[in-house]
Amino acid sequence: MEQKKRRLPALKSLLFLECVVRTGSVTAAADELSITHSAVSKQLSQLESWLDVPLFVEKRKGMIPSQELSLIHISEPTRPY
């Protein structure tokens, strides 16, 4: 049986994800990254489709990481020295 190859998501979608988690909103992330709100939303949507899990719960005051995303620890990179 032949298996379909699944392409990995674009690395920039992970960058956008980290920025939305850190800033708490798509708009703030878009401003920080100097791109449009829709570009961030599209990358998050594609990442959600690839992972097949919701990444955020939308609230009045921003985006809250979903329970599934909360299982992934996103932190600042550590320096090797």
N, C-alpha and C positions, 0 to 999 in steps of 0.2 A: 504494500500500500504506500502510495506516495504522500508525503507530508508537505504542506505548504510552508514556505519559509516566511516567518514573521519578521518584518523589518523593525529595528529598534526605533523608538521615537527620536525626534531631533533633539540634540543636546540643548538647543536654545529653549526648548519647552521646559526642561528641568531648571534652567536659569530663571525663566519666567515664574515657574512654580515657587522656587525659593523666594523670589522677590515678593510675590503676593502673600506668601505665608508671613514673611518678615514685616511687610508694611500693613497687612490686614485688608488691603483692597486692591482691586484690579486697576482702578484709576491711579492710585498712588504708585503702584508698580510701573504702570505705563509712563507716568511722569518721570519717575526715577530712571527708567531705561530709555527715555526719549523716543518712545514709539506710541502708536495709537492704542486706545482701549480695546478696539476690536482685534488687533493683532495679538494682544495678550489673551483675550477671551478665546480666540481661535486655537492658539497653542494649548491652552488648558483643556479645551474641548477635545482636541485630538489626543492629548495625553490620557484623559478620562476614558476615551474610546479604546485606546490601546491597552490600558490597565483593566478596563471593564469594571471600574469602581468609581463612585462619586468622590471628588477630591475636596469639595467644600460644601458647607451649608451656608446659604445666603441669609444674612441677618440685616436688620435695619442699619446697624453701625459697621457694616463691612462683611468680610468673608471669614468664616470660622472653619478651620480644617475639619474634615469629616472624621468619623471614628476610624475609618480605614487609613486615612492619611496620618492620623495621630500615631499609628503604629510605626511609622517611618520617622526616624529621628533626623531632623535637618539641623545642622549646626555649622558654625563657622569652621573653616578648615584650620587644622593645627599646623604649626610650623615644625619642620623636622629638627630644629635646633632649640 
